[in-house]
């Protein structure tokens, strides 16, 4: 093959790379747009509590009913409730808040399957990218309630723990609901992560295990009783580093 035969191919590869870089730059701009639009929409929902859990939990399941009751109690206590906006536990959280006094807020994600917006949403925001959606869950919540769930639920929980542990986010209550479900994971964290000195023993204090809906509400109020729900000046600086 002569040099002249190779040149067009090199030129084609260069053109293809340029097109990819242009698409990549546009992709970044779309992520930034999701940050800006969602931040504006969520400015007025404080105080708010994020509830996480499986999209696959059926409506007649104990965890669905429990999540609905927790959300209703939070809503009637003056908390907006943020959920993922889909089915399962997300729907239960949306439903409980929707019929309560405070708004049901849904951060919907576009997925090939499972994620279809539920009907119980006072404020609905659509995301194409997980990254800005996850930031909004943390940035606008004064507490997390984590119900049983799969990879997505665990991802949200450990993301919040990491941000708090590393000082990138303010300390908020992270409440695990469902003792039977969470006990094995917590035992493993104590045995392996603490036992192998991979985390500090006091890092476990970032998690609370509570099954009773009213006790969950009371635990959130107790955390803030001496300081109020508004972010402190130093916490607002932390949130800029998410």
N, C-alpha and C positions, 0 to 999 in steps of 0.2 A: 504493500500500500504506500502510495506517495504522500508527501507532505501536504499537497493540495487536497488529497482525499480526506485528510484528518482535520483540516482547518474548519470546514463547515460544521463538523460535529462539535468541535470546541466552541465555536460560535453559538451553536444551538444550546449547548449546556450552559453557557454564560447567560444567554437570554432566559433560559428556564430558571436559573438561579435568581436573576433579577426580578422575575415575575413572582417567585416564591417570597423574596424579601419584601416586595410591595404588599403581598397578601399578609405577611407576618406583621408588618407595621400597621396595616388596617385592623388586624386582629387585636393588637394592643390598644388601639383607639376605641374599639368596641368594648373592651374590658373597662377602660377608663370611663366610658359613657355610662356603663352599668353602675359604677361607683357613684358618679355624680347624680344620676337620676334616682337611685335608691336612697342616697343620703338625704336628698331633698324631700322625698316622700315620707321618710321615717322621722323627720325632725320633731313631729308633734305627738309621738306615741308614748312618751315617758310618763311614769316608770313602766317598764315592760319586762316580762319573763319569757325566756325561750324554752319551749318544750320539744324534746326529741324522742324518737322512737321508730319502730319498724313500720314500713309501708305495707307490710303483708299481714298485719294483725287483723283478724276478722271482727266485725262489729259486735258479735255476741261473746267475744273473749273478755275475760276478767280485766286484762290490761287495758283494753279499749275503754271499758266502762270506768276504770280507775282514772285514766288520763282525762276523760271527759269531765269527771267530777272535780279533779284537781284544777283543770282549766276554768271551770265554772266558778269555783271558790276564789281563784286568783282574780278573775274578771270582776266578780262582785265585790272584791276587796280593793278594787281600784287599779289593778295591773292590766295593761294590755298584754295579750298573749301572742307571742310570735311562734309560728310553726312553719314546717316546710311546705304546707299547702296541698299535700297529696293525700292518698288514702291511708288506711290503717290508723296508727297512733296519731299521725299528723291530722287526719280528719277528726278524730276524737277531740284533740286539743282545740282545733278550729271551732268545732261544734259547741263545746263547753263555753268557750269565750263568746261565741256569736250570740248565744242566748243569755249571756251575762250583761253586766253594766258597762264593761269596757271593751275596746275594739279587739276583734280577731284579725290578726295581721299574718298574712301568708307570703313567704318568700319562695315562690315556685321556681322549679328548675326544669328546663326542657331536657327530657331524656327519651331514648328510643322506646322504653317500656316502663311500666309501673307508675310513673308520675303523671297523673291527670289531676288538674285542680279540683278540689272538693268544693261544695256549694256553700260553705259556711265562712265566707271571707268578707270582712268589712273593708279591708285594704289589701289588695292583691298586687304583688310586684313580680314580674317575670325575669328570670335570669337564664342566660345561655351558658354561663361559666360558673363553676363551683367557687372559684377564688373570691370574687366580690361578694357572693352570697354568704360564704362562711364568715367573712369579715363583718358583715352586717348583723349576723346572729350574735357575735361577741360584742360589737361596738354599742349596740342599742339595748342590750339586756343587762338588768341588774341582778339576775340570777338565772341558773340553768336547772331545769328539771329533766332528768334523763331517764326515760322509760326503756324497757327491754327492746333491743333492736340489733341490727346486723352491722355490716362494715361501716355504713354511713353514720349510724348512731355512735359507734365507737370512735370513728374519725373525729366527729364533732366534740365528743367528750375529751379525748386525749389532746386535741388541738387547744381546747380551753385550758386544760391542765398545764400544757407546755407554756402557753402564753403567760399564765399567772406565775408559774414556777420560775420562769426566766425574767420576770419583771417587765414583760412587754405589754401586759394588760393589768388592769386593776384587779384586786382580789374580790371575787363575787362568790356567793354560795353555789356550789355544784352539788345538787341533790340527786342521788340515785334512788329510784323508786322501783321496788321489786326485789326484796331480800333474797328470795329463792333463786332468782336469775343472776344476781350480781355477786352472791357470796363466793362462788368458785373463783371468779376473777379477782376479787379483793384478797382472798387467801393467797392466790398466786403472786399478786403484787407484794404482799407482805413477805412471803417466803423467798421469792426470787429477786425482786427489785430492791427491797429493803435488805433482805438477807445477804445479797451479793454486793451491797453498798453501791447500787446503781442509782438510787435516789436516797434522799434523807428521810429518816423516820417521820419527821414532822410534815413531809409532803403529803402524807396520808390525811392530815388534818384539812386538806383542801376539799375532801370528799365527805359528804354526809349521807348516810343510808336511812331513809325515812319512807315508810309505806303509807302512813295515814295522811289523807289530803289536808285536813285542817292543821296538822302538825307541820306540814310542808309550808303552808302559808305563814304560820307563826314563826318558823325558823327563818324565813326571809325577813319578816318584820324585825325579829330580834337582831339579825345581823346589822340592820341599819338604824336601830332605835337611838343610838347616840350621835348619829351624824347625818341622817337624812338620805334620800335617794339620789340627790343631785351629785354628779361627779365633782370631786374636789379638784382644785387647780392642778395639782401634781398628777391626778388621774387623767385629766383632760390631755395633759402632755403625753402620758403613756399611750392613750388611745390614738394619738397621732403616729405612733410607731408600730401599730399593728401590721 
